[in-house]
């Protein structure tokens, strides 16, 4: 394996990792935005009110996309292991 192959493998691994975690982070961002708007509109500024729904949404999204995530990682490892 040459240096160029290793650099390409690391680049693909980083991009795959970002692609795989993006749905979970996006769900957390959307829920945080909505709870922030609700908190600003109601005047309730309790940290737990913003944290709990975000954690629940991220956990639910993680459960939903876990099969796809595993499939993506397996494909990445197969590509890395092939000669």
C-alpha positions in Angstrom: 0.0 0.0 0.0 1.5 3.3 -1.0 1.1 6.6 0.8 -1.4 7.8 -1.8 -3.6 4.7 -1.2 -3.4 5.3 2.6 -4.4 8.9 2.3 -7.3 8.0 0.0 -8.4 5.3 2.5 -8.4 7.8 5.4 -10.2 10.4 3.3 -12.9 7.9 2.4 -13.2 6.8 6.1 -13.7 10.4 7.3 -16.3 11.1 4.6 -18.1 7.9 5.3 -18.2 8.7 9.0 -19.5 12.2 8.4 -22.2 10.8 6.0 -23.2 8.1 8.5 -23.6 10.4 11.5 -25.3 13.2 9.5 -28.9 12.0 10.0 -28.5 11.8 13.7 -26.9 15.2 14.0 -29.5 16.7 11.7 -32.4 15.4 13.8 -30.7 16.9 16.9 -30.3 20.2 15.2 -33.9 20.4 14.0 -35.3 19.5 17.4 -33.0 21.9 19.1 -34.1 24.7 16.8 -37.8 23.9 17.4 -37.4 23.7 21.2 -35.4 26.9 21.1 -38.2 28.7 19.3 -40.7 27.3 21.8 -38.6 28.3 24.7 -38.1 31.8 23.3 -41.9 32.2 22.6 -42.9 31.0 26.1 -40.2 32.4 28.2 -39.2 29.0 29.7 -35.5 28.8 29.8 -35.0 25.5 31.6 -32.0 23.6 30.2 -33.7 20.2 30.6 -36.6 21.3 28.4 -34.2 21.8 25.6 -32.0 18.8 26.3 -34.5 16.0 26.8 -36.4 16.2 23.4 -33.1 16.5 21.6 -31.7 13.4 23.2 -34.9 11.5 22.5 -35.0 12.6 18.9 -31.3 11.7 18.4 -31.8 8.3 20.0 -34.8 7.5 17.9 -33.0 8.5 14.7 -30.1 6.4 15.7 -32.4 3.4 16.1 -34.0 4.1 12.8 -30.9 4.4 10.7 -28.7 1.9 12.5 -29.1 -0.8 9.9 -28.1 1.6 7.2 -25.1 2.8 9.2 -23.9 -0.7 9.8 -24.2 -1.4 6.0 -22.2 1.7 5.2 -19.4 0.7 7.6 -19.3 -2.9 6.3 -19.1 -1.6 2.7 -16.2 0.7 3.7 -14.3 -2.1 5.5 -14.9 -4.4 2.5 -13.5 -1.7 0.2 -10.5 -1.2 2.5 -9.8 -4.9 2.8 -10.0 -5.7 -0.9 -6.6 -5.9 -2.7 
